[in-house]
Amino acid sequence: MQQQDEDDLELSPEALAALTEFAVQHGLVDTAGVANATDLRKTVQESCAVVDREECFEYVYGDKLEQKSSSSSNSSHSSNMPQVVNLRLYGWKRELGQQLDSTGLTMWRAGEDLGRYLWEKRVTLFGGGQQDMLQEQGGRHVLELGCGLGLCGLLASLLNPKGVVVLTDGDELTMEKLAVNVMENTVRNGCAVMARTLLWGNHQELVIEFPDLFDLVLAADVIYEEAAIVPLLQTVVATLKEGPEALFLLSFARRNVSIEKVLKAAQKMGLVCEADESFVCGVKGEHVYIIRRARQQQSHN
């Protein structure tokens, strides 16, 4: 996204609320000191204009003891599925993350929750039963929306080695960081992914490039404003395959938009939603939601 002139930039009520929360939490202003959106934005931007803003995030799934045991007993659920994964991502420090245009430059709790979900549910999602058949046929086709630094998509590529994984984001700076992380983890781990710039609602080129569509769509902590709900879901509906095995996994963190509004909009678009109560997120009351096409919609299509 291109930088706009200060006079031209207007904050929505939701964005202003998020920015205010960030500024108060980090001691940049107190509640009584929030004069207007322009002053608040300048205060936050100036505080974040630091030289040392880079951070390396490392995520380890599984352990070497489990890997040794599995290799010696040859009892792995899938011969292609790793027992240990170590991903390294480069981005901005967490405290600098809630920027006006650059939320994708750091890691957020819902993205970490979804990464852990993919790992814990890896046999169900990528191997075992119907999923073994999918792997034999070439693996799952996975699309991540608003991928940020790329954690979930990169992990999915390692759990889905015969599949197709496409990471997308709409922010230019985020895509630059993503390119670094894709290269890093291609060298370190053999990740095989594709990256595309995508603004929700403008998915026509993506559908043309991948006409077989996707049987697993991922998104984590991507809804900060109500205006984003419909374009996001439009892209989900346009890219998600038909059939009960096709899933949209949404890891939702409480921000300024309620999950009820998201689920209501999804129902209007012919999607069925349920929280996966078997998985515990890092914050009580937050969930990973399993979203599918309604059966009636599938039969009509």
SEPAZA-316918 format. One record per residue (C-alpha): residue number from 0; chain; x, y, z. Coordinates in pm, whole numbers, plus 50000, padded with zeros to 5 digits. Each point is the difference from the previous one (the first is absolute). Layout:
<pts>
<pt vexdo="NUM" zator="A" x="X" y="Y" z="Z"/>
...
</pts>
This chain:
<pts>
<pt vexdo="0" zator="A" x="50000" y="50000" z="50000"/>
<pt vexdo="1" zator="A" x="50141" y="50337" z="49905"/>
<pt vexdo="2" zator="A" x="50063" y="50260" z="50268"/>
<pt vexdo="3" zator="A" x="49737" y="50271" z="49998"/>
<pt vexdo="4" zator="A" x="50044" y="50364" z="50093"/>
<pt vexdo="5" zator="A" x="49905" y="50070" z="50361"/>
<pt vexdo="6" zator="A" x="49721" y="50238" z="49901"/>
<pt vexdo="7" zator="A" x="49847" y="49739" z="49769"/>
<pt vexdo="8" zator="A" x="50007" y="49714" z="50250"/>
<pt vexdo="9" zator="A" x="49679" y="49944" z="50197"/>
<pt vexdo="10" zator="A" x="49963" y="49729" z="50261"/>
<pt vexdo="11" zator="A" x="49684" y="49794" z="50030"/>
<pt vexdo="12" zator="A" x="49853" y="49978" z="50353"/>
<pt vexdo="13" zator="A" x="50129" y="49642" z="50025"/>
<pt vexdo="14" zator="A" x="50354" y="50093" z="49892"/>
<pt vexdo="15" zator="A" x="50005" y="50300" z="50235"/>
<pt vexdo="16" zator="A" x="49887" y="49778" z="50289"/>
<pt vexdo="17" zator="A" x="50274" y="49745" z="49925"/>
<pt vexdo="18" zator="A" x="50266" y="50270" z="49971"/>
<pt vexdo="19" zator="A" x="49886" y="50161" z="50324"/>
<pt vexdo="20" zator="A" x="50012" y="49665" z="50180"/>
<pt vexdo="21" zator="A" x="50354" y="49940" z="49872"/>
<pt vexdo="22" zator="A" x="50120" y="50347" z="50104"/>
<pt vexdo="23" zator="A" x="49852" y="49973" z="50350"/>
<pt vexdo="24" zator="A" x="50132" y="49646" z="50055"/>
<pt vexdo="25" zator="A" x="50354" y="50105" z="49912"/>
<pt vexdo="26" zator="A" x="49993" y="50322" z="50202"/>
<pt vexdo="27" zator="A" x="50018" y="50232" z="49701"/>
<pt vexdo="28" zator="A" x="49693" y="50195" z="50114"/>
<pt vexdo="29" zator="A" x="49750" y="49980" z="50280"/>
<pt vexdo="30" zator="A" x="49627" y="49979" z="49934"/>
<pt vexdo="31" zator="A" x="49947" y="50365" z="50089"/>
<pt vexdo="32" zator="A" x="50285" y="50104" z="49771"/>
<pt vexdo="33" zator="A" x="49848" y="49872" z="49675"/>
<pt vexdo="34" zator="A" x="49919" y="50323" z="49824"/>
<pt vexdo="35" zator="A" x="49920" y="49900" z="49643"/>
<pt vexdo="36" zator="A" x="50083" y="49737" z="49741"/>
<pt vexdo="37" zator="A" x="50277" y="50204" z="49835"/>
<pt vexdo="38" zator="A" x="50188" y="50065" z="50325"/>
<pt vexdo="39" zator="A" x="49956" y="49640" z="50109"/>
<pt vexdo="40" zator="A" x="50129" y="49865" z="49670"/>
<pt vexdo="41" zator="A" x="50307" y="50228" z="50011"/>
<pt vexdo="42" zator="A" x="50078" y="49894" z="50356"/>
<pt vexdo="43" zator="A" x="49987" y="49631" z="49912"/>
<pt vexdo="44" zator="A" x="50195" y="50039" z="49677"/>
<pt vexdo="45" zator="A" x="50275" y="50203" z="50168"/>
<pt vexdo="46" zator="A" x="50030" y="49745" z="50280"/>
<pt vexdo="47" zator="A" x="50044" y="49723" z="49745"/>
<pt vexdo="48" zator="A" x="50261" y="50180" z="49791"/>
<pt vexdo="49" zator="A" x="50285" y="49813" z="50167"/>
<pt vexdo="50" zator="A" x="50307" y="49840" z="49848"/>
<pt vexdo="51" zator="A" x="49979" y="49674" z="50195"/>
<pt vexdo="52" zator="A" x="49658" y="49877" z="49892"/>
<pt vexdo="53" zator="A" x="50092" y="49665" z="49846"/>
<pt vexdo="54" zator="A" x="49929" y="49672" z="50178"/>
<pt vexdo="55" zator="A" x="50057" y="49635" z="49915"/>
<pt vexdo="56" zator="A" x="49716" y="49767" z="50101"/>
<pt vexdo="57" zator="A" x="50066" y="49627" z="50034"/>
<pt vexdo="58" zator="A" x="49728" y="49735" z="50026"/>
<pt vexdo="59" zator="A" x="50074" y="49639" z="50085"/>
<pt vexdo="60" zator="A" x="49731" y="49733" z="49967"/>
<pt vexdo="61" zator="A" x="50056" y="49648" z="50131"/>
<pt vexdo="62" zator="A" x="50319" y="49886" z="50171"/>
<pt vexdo="63" zator="A" x="50310" y="49802" z="49912"/>
<pt vexdo="64" zator="A" x="49917" y="49722" z="50246"/>
<pt vexdo="65" zator="A" x="49673" y="49941" z="49817"/>
<pt vexdo="66" zator="A" x="50187" y="50007" z="49669"/>
<pt vexdo="67" zator="A" x="50256" y="49743" z="50121"/>
<pt vexdo="68" zator="A" x="49729" y="49772" z="50138"/>
<pt vexdo="69" zator="A" x="49794" y="50018" z="49683"/>
<pt vexdo="70" zator="A" x="50296" y="49932" z="49772"/>
<pt vexdo="71" zator="A" x="50119" y="49702" z="50204"/>
<pt vexdo="72" zator="A" x="49654" y="49844" z="50025"/>
<pt vexdo="73" zator="A" x="49896" y="50107" z="49650"/>
<pt vexdo="74" zator="A" x="49657" y="50086" z="50140"/>
<pt vexdo="75" zator="A" x="49950" y="50344" z="49845"/>
<pt vexdo="76" zator="A" x="49645" y="50082" z="49894"/>
<pt vexdo="77" zator="A" x="50135" y="50096" z="49661"/>
<pt vexdo="78" zator="A" x="50341" y="49934" z="49850"/>
<pt vexdo="79" zator="A" x="49994" y="50349" z="49846"/>
<pt vexdo="80" zator="A" x="49898" y="50186" z="50316"/>
<pt vexdo="81" zator="A" x="50281" y="50152" z="50212"/>
<pt vexdo="82" zator="A" x="50020" y="49929" z="50372"/>
<pt vexdo="83" zator="A" x="50184" y="50324" z="50074"/>
<pt vexdo="84" zator="A" x="49967" y="50338" z="49827"/>
<pt vexdo="85" zator="A" x="50208" y="50308" z="50073"/>
<pt vexdo="86" zator="A" x="49893" y="50316" z="49817"/>
<pt vexdo="87" zator="A" x="50184" y="50332" z="50010"/>
<pt vexdo="88" zator="A" x="49822" y="50323" z="49911"/>
<pt vexdo="89" zator="A" x="50131" y="50356" z="49974"/>
<pt vexdo="90" zator="A" x="49778" y="50296" z="50078"/>
<pt vexdo="91" zator="A" x="49951" y="50295" z="50231"/>
<pt vexdo="92" zator="A" x="49997" y="49989" z="50378"/>
<pt vexdo="93" zator="A" x="49659" y="49916" z="50143"/>
<pt vexdo="94" zator="A" x="49964" y="50335" z="50175"/>
<pt vexdo="95" zator="A" x="50027" y="50176" z="49663"/>
<pt vexdo="96" zator="A" x="49749" y="49780" z="49825"/>
<pt vexdo="97" zator="A" x="49673" y="50185" z="50033"/>
<pt vexdo="98" zator="A" x="50086" y="50258" z="49737"/>
<pt vexdo="99" zator="A" x="49752" y="50176" z="49777"/>
<pt vexdo="100" zator="A" x="50100" y="49818" z="49681"/>
<pt vexdo="101" zator="A" x="50235" y="49725" z="50115"/>
<pt vexdo="102" zator="A" x="49832" y="49754" z="50238"/>
<pt vexdo="103" zator="A" x="50143" y="49715" z="49790"/>
<pt vexdo="104" zator="A" x="50359" y="50081" z="50091"/>
<pt vexdo="105" zator="A" x="50001" y="49820" z="50334"/>
<pt vexdo="106" zator="A" x="49846" y="49696" z="50168"/>
<pt vexdo="107" zator="A" x="49661" y="49999" z="50173"/>
<pt vexdo="108" zator="A" x="49849" y="49750" z="50242"/>
<pt vexdo="109" zator="A" x="49729" y="49874" z="49765"/>
<pt vexdo="110" zator="A" x="50260" y="49914" z="49737"/>
<pt vexdo="111" zator="A" x="50198" y="49809" z="50260"/>
<pt vexdo="112" zator="A" x="49680" y="49824" z="50108"/>
<pt vexdo="113" zator="A" x="49927" y="49896" z="49642"/>
<pt vexdo="114" zator="A" x="50354" y="49873" z="49955"/>
<pt vexdo="115" zator="A" x="49965" y="49786" z="50310"/>
<pt vexdo="116" zator="A" x="49658" y="49885" z="49878"/>
<pt vexdo="117" zator="A" x="50143" y="49884" z="49667"/>
<pt vexdo="118" zator="A" x="50270" y="49808" z="50181"/>
<pt vexdo="119" zator="A" x="49771" y="49836" z="50256"/>
<pt vexdo="120" zator="A" x="49740" y="49913" z="49734"/>
<pt vexdo="121" zator="A" x="50254" y="49909" z="49733"/>
<pt vexdo="122" zator="A" x="49891" y="49637" z="49967"/>
<pt vexdo="123" zator="A" x="49634" y="50099" z="49962"/>
<pt vexdo="124" zator="A" x="50075" y="50282" z="49758"/>
<pt vexdo="125" zator="A" x="50286" y="49858" z="49796"/>
<pt vexdo="126" zator="A" x="50023" y="49626" z="50061"/>
<pt vexdo="127" zator="A" x="49762" y="49721" z="50097"/>
<pt vexdo="128" zator="A" x="49687" y="49870" z="49833"/>
<pt vexdo="129" zator="A" x="49878" y="50230" z="49724"/>
<pt vexdo="130" zator="A" x="50308" y="50218" z="50041"/>
<pt vexdo="131" zator="A" x="50232" y="49707" z="49920"/>
<pt vexdo="132" zator="A" x="49809" y="49969" z="49673"/>
<pt vexdo="133" zator="A" x="50050" y="50371" z="49939"/>
<pt vexdo="134" zator="A" x="50375" y="49963" z="50057"/>
<pt vexdo="135" zator="A" x="50014" y="49712" z="49753"/>
<pt vexdo="136" zator="A" x="49816" y="50216" z="49748"/>
<pt vexdo="137" zator="A" x="50239" y="50291" z="50047"/>
<pt vexdo="138" zator="A" x="49920" y="50139" z="50344"/>
<pt vexdo="139" zator="A" x="49779" y="50284" z="50114"/>
<pt vexdo="140" zator="A" x="49976" y="50331" z="49821"/>
<pt vexdo="141" zator="A" x="50050" y="50258" z="50277"/>
<pt vexdo="142" zator="A" x="49939" y="50375" z="49984"/>
<pt vexdo="143" zator="A" x="50090" y="50239" z="50281"/>
<pt vexdo="144" zator="A" x="49831" y="50342" z="50006"/>
<pt vexdo="145" zator="A" x="50173" y="50287" z="50178"/>
<pt vexdo="146" zator="A" x="50302" y="49779" z="50062"/>
<pt vexdo="147" zator="A" x="50225" y="50265" z="50155"/>
<pt vexdo="148" zator="A" x="50344" y="49853" z="50064"/>
<pt vexdo="149" zator="A" x="49882" y="49661" z="49872"/>
<pt vexdo="150" zator="A" x="50002" y="49771" z="50305"/>
<pt vexdo="151" zator="A" x="49687" y="49796" z="49928"/>
<pt vexdo="152" zator="A" x="50053" y="49961" z="49627"/>
<pt vexdo="153" zator="A" x="50363" y="49899" z="50040"/>
<pt vexdo="154" zator="A" x="49904" y="49744" z="50263"/>
<pt vexdo="155" zator="A" x="49721" y="49868" z="49777"/>
<pt vexdo="156" zator="A" x="50247" y="49949" z="49717"/>
<pt vexdo="157" zator="A" x="50213" y="49770" z="50218"/>
<pt vexdo="158" zator="A" x="49697" y="49804" z="50120"/>
<pt vexdo="159" zator="A" x="49869" y="49981" z="49644"/>
<pt vexdo="160" zator="A" x="50313" y="49926" z="49794"/>
<pt vexdo="161" zator="A" x="49817" y="49879" z="49690"/>
<pt vexdo="162" zator="A" x="49750" y="50283" z="50000"/>
<pt vexdo="163" zator="A" x="49976" y="50358" z="49878"/>
<pt vexdo="164" zator="A" x="50035" y="50287" z="50250"/>
<pt vexdo="165" zator="A" x="49935" y="50362" z="49904"/>
<pt vexdo="166" zator="A" x="50069" y="50283" z="50245"/>
<pt vexdo="167" zator="A" x="49826" y="50333" z="49941"/>
<pt vexdo="168" zator="A" x="49998" y="50346" z="50154"/>
<pt vexdo="169" zator="A" x="49900" y="50343" z="49879"/>
<pt vexdo="170" zator="A" x="50272" y="50211" z="50163"/>
<pt vexdo="171" zator="A" x="50314" y="50082" z="49802"/>
<pt vexdo="172" zator="A" x="50239" y="50015" z="50298"/>
<pt vexdo="173" zator="A" x="49860" y="49675" z="50135"/>
<pt vexdo="174" zator="A" x="50057" y="49829" z="49664"/>
<pt vexdo="175" zator="A" x="50364" y="50112" z="50009"/>
<pt vexdo="176" zator="A" x="50046" y="49840" z="50343"/>
<pt vexdo="177" zator="A" x="49812" y="49692" z="49885"/>
<pt vexdo="178" zator="A" x="50241" y="49956" z="49710"/>
<pt vexdo="179" zator="A" x="50291" y="49995" z="50246"/>
<pt vexdo="180" zator="A" x="49825" y="49743" z="50219"/>
<pt vexdo="181" zator="A" x="49909" y="49777" z="49708"/>
<pt vexdo="182" zator="A" x="50364" y="49999" z="49886"/>
<pt vexdo="183" zator="A" x="50128" y="49936" z="50353"/>
<pt vexdo="184" zator="A" x="49772" y="49702" z="50058"/>
<pt vexdo="185" zator="A" x="50043" y="49861" z="49651"/>
<pt vexdo="186" zator="A" x="50372" y="49975" z="50074"/>
<pt vexdo="187" zator="A" x="49959" y="49882" z="50362"/>
<pt vexdo="188" zator="A" x="49702" y="49768" z="49967"/>
<pt vexdo="189" zator="A" x="49925" y="49943" z="49633"/>
<pt vexdo="190" zator="A" x="49672" y="50192" z="50013"/>
<pt vexdo="191" zator="A" x="49831" y="50018" z="49661"/>
<pt vexdo="192" zator="A" x="49752" y="50286" z="49980"/>
<pt vexdo="193" zator="A" x="49884" y="50270" z="49763"/>
<pt vexdo="194" zator="A" x="49933" y="50359" z="50105"/>
<pt vexdo="195" zator="A" x="49749" y="50234" z="49838"/>
<pt vexdo="196" zator="A" x="49880" y="50353" z="50074"/>
<pt vexdo="197" zator="A" x="49627" y="49989" z="50061"/>
<pt vexdo="198" zator="A" x="49743" y="50256" z="50108"/>
<pt vexdo="199" zator="A" x="49684" y="49830" z="50123"/>
<pt vexdo="200" zator="A" x="49714" y="50028" z="49757"/>
<pt vexdo="201" zator="A" x="50243" y="50030" z="49707"/>
<pt vexdo="202" zator="A" x="50062" y="49629" z="49962"/>
<pt vexdo="203" zator="A" x="49926" y="49951" z="49629"/>
<pt vexdo="204" zator="A" x="50364" y="49962" z="49895"/>
<pt vexdo="205" zator="A" x="50064" y="49751" z="50280"/>
<pt vexdo="206" zator="A" x="49703" y="49786" z="49894"/>
<pt vexdo="207" zator="A" x="50119" y="50005" z="49639"/>
<pt vexdo="208" zator="A" x="50352" y="49898" z="50104"/>
<pt vexdo="209" zator="A" x="49873" y="49721" z="50229"/>
<pt vexdo="210" zator="A" x="49678" y="49875" z="49833"/>
<pt vexdo="211" zator="A" x="49991" y="49684" z="50215"/>
<pt vexdo="212" zator="A" x="49947" y="50229" z="50302"/>
<pt vexdo="213" zator="A" x="50100" y="49910" z="50358"/>
<pt vexdo="214" zator="A" x="49879" y="49740" z="50245"/>
<pt vexdo="215" zator="A" x="50158" y="50176" z="50299"/>
<pt vexdo="216" zator="A" x="49986" y="50378" z="50048"/>
<pt vexdo="217" zator="A" x="50174" y="50155" z="50302"/>
<pt vexdo="218" zator="A" x="49971" y="50339" z="50169"/>
<pt vexdo="219" zator="A" x="50115" y="50122" z="50343"/>
<pt vexdo="220" zator="A" x="49931" y="50332" z="50171"/>
<pt vexdo="221" zator="A" x="49908" y="50173" z="49676"/>
<pt vexdo="222" zator="A" x="49681" y="50192" z="50086"/>
<pt vexdo="223" zator="A" x="50062" y="50337" z="50162"/>
<pt vexdo="224" zator="A" x="49712" y="50191" z="49838"/>
<pt vexdo="225" zator="A" x="49643" y="49906" z="49908"/>
<pt vexdo="226" zator="A" x="50062" y="50113" z="49642"/>
<pt vexdo="227" zator="A" x="50242" y="49708" z="49957"/>
<pt vexdo="228" zator="A" x="49746" y="49727" z="50078"/>
<pt vexdo="229" zator="A" x="49813" y="49983" z="49669"/>
<pt vexdo="230" zator="A" x="50305" y="50022" z="49768"/>
<pt vexdo="231" zator="A" x="50176" y="49732" z="50205"/>
<pt vexdo="232" zator="A" x="49703" y="49763" z="49983"/>
<pt vexdo="233" zator="A" x="49945" y="50073" z="49630"/>
<pt vexdo="234" zator="A" x="50354" y="49884" z="49935"/>
<pt vexdo="235" zator="A" x="49948" y="49691" z="50216"/>
<pt vexdo="236" zator="A" x="49683" y="49904" z="49812"/>
<pt vexdo="237" zator="A" x="50170" y="50058" z="49663"/>
<pt vexdo="238" zator="A" x="50310" y="49793" z="50082"/>
<pt vexdo="239" zator="A" x="49869" y="49717" z="50221"/>
<pt vexdo="240" zator="A" x="49927" y="49672" z="49826"/>
<pt vexdo="241" zator="A" x="49665" y="49827" z="50029"/>
<pt vexdo="242" zator="A" x="49957" y="49696" z="50220"/>
<pt vexdo="243" zator="A" x="50002" y="49922" z="50374"/>
<pt vexdo="244" zator="A" x="50379" y="49956" z="50010"/>
<pt vexdo="245" zator="A" x="50060" y="50361" z="49894"/>
<pt vexdo="246" zator="A" x="50060" y="50220" z="50306"/>
<pt vexdo="247" zator="A" x="50055" y="50363" z="50086"/>
<pt vexdo="248" zator="A" x="50187" y="50025" z="50331"/>
<pt vexdo="249" zator="A" x="49968" y="50340" z="50166"/>
<pt vexdo="250" zator="A" x="50202" y="50073" z="50314"/>
<pt vexdo="251" zator="A" x="49822" y="50299" z="50152"/>
<pt vexdo="252" zator="A" x="50137" y="50237" z="50263"/>
<pt vexdo="253" zator="A" x="49771" y="50245" z="50177"/>
<pt vexdo="254" zator="A" x="50065" y="50343" z="49854"/>
<pt vexdo="255" zator="A" x="49746" y="50268" z="49909"/>
<pt vexdo="256" zator="A" x="49775" y="49774" z="49793"/>
<pt vexdo="257" zator="A" x="49795" y="49729" z="50169"/>
<pt vexdo="258" zator="A" x="50014" y="49641" z="49880"/>
<pt vexdo="259" zator="A" x="49619" y="50000" z="49994"/>
<pt vexdo="260" zator="A" x="50003" y="50253" z="49715"/>
<pt vexdo="261" zator="A" x="50246" y="49786" z="49806"/>
<pt vexdo="262" zator="A" x="49800" y="49680" z="50049"/>
<pt vexdo="263" zator="A" x="49673" y="50171" z="49907"/>
<pt vexdo="264" zator="A" x="50151" y="50131" z="49677"/>
<pt vexdo="265" zator="A" x="50142" y="49655" z="49925"/>
<pt vexdo="266" zator="A" x="49658" y="49840" z="50040"/>
<pt vexdo="267" zator="A" x="49851" y="50248" z="49755"/>
<pt vexdo="268" zator="A" x="50261" y="49887" z="49747"/>
<pt vexdo="269" zator="A" x="49908" y="49635" z="50037"/>
<pt vexdo="270" zator="A" x="50271" y="49898" z="50247"/>
<pt vexdo="271" zator="A" x="49960" y="49787" z="50311"/>
<pt vexdo="272" zator="A" x="50219" y="50088" z="50299"/>
<pt vexdo="273" zator="A" x="50097" y="49828" z="50323"/>
<pt vexdo="274" zator="A" x="50262" y="50063" z="50265"/>
<pt vexdo="275" zator="A" x="50237" y="49707" z="50051"/>
<pt vexdo="276" zator="A" x="49954" y="49951" z="50374"/>
<pt vexdo="277" zator="A" x="50259" y="49721" z="50004"/>
<pt vexdo="278" zator="A" x="50278" y="50256" z="49954"/>
<pt vexdo="279" zator="A" x="50098" y="50253" z="50269"/>
<pt vexdo="280" zator="A" x="50124" y="50337" z="49879"/>
<pt vexdo="281" zator="A" x="50242" y="50212" z="50197"/>
<pt vexdo="282" zator="A" x="49728" y="50241" z="50118"/>
<pt vexdo="283" zator="A" x="49681" y="49875" z="50162"/>
<pt vexdo="284" zator="A" x="49693" y="50052" z="49784"/>
<pt vexdo="285" zator="A" x="50191" y="50005" z="49670"/>
<pt vexdo="286" zator="A" x="49970" y="49713" z="49754"/>
<pt vexdo="287" zator="A" x="50100" y="49854" z="49669"/>
<pt vexdo="288" zator="A" x="49683" y="49981" z="49789"/>
<pt vexdo="289" zator="A" x="49934" y="49725" z="49747"/>
<pt vexdo="290" zator="A" x="49799" y="50141" z="49710"/>
<pt vexdo="291" zator="A" x="49855" y="49799" z="49710"/>
<pt vexdo="292" zator="A" x="49763" y="50051" z="49713"/>
<pt vexdo="293" zator="A" x="49644" y="49918" z="50101"/>
<pt vexdo="294" zator="A" x="49880" y="49665" z="49860"/>
<pt vexdo="295" zator="A" x="49714" y="50168" z="49817"/>
<pt vexdo="296" zator="A" x="50245" y="50236" z="49830"/>
<pt vexdo="297" zator="A" x="50222" y="49710" z="49898"/>
<pt vexdo="298" zator="A" x="49710" y="49809" z="49846"/>
<pt vexdo="299" zator="A" x="49889" y="50306" z="49805"/>
<pt vexdo="300" zator="A" x="50351" y="50057" z="49870"/>
</pts>
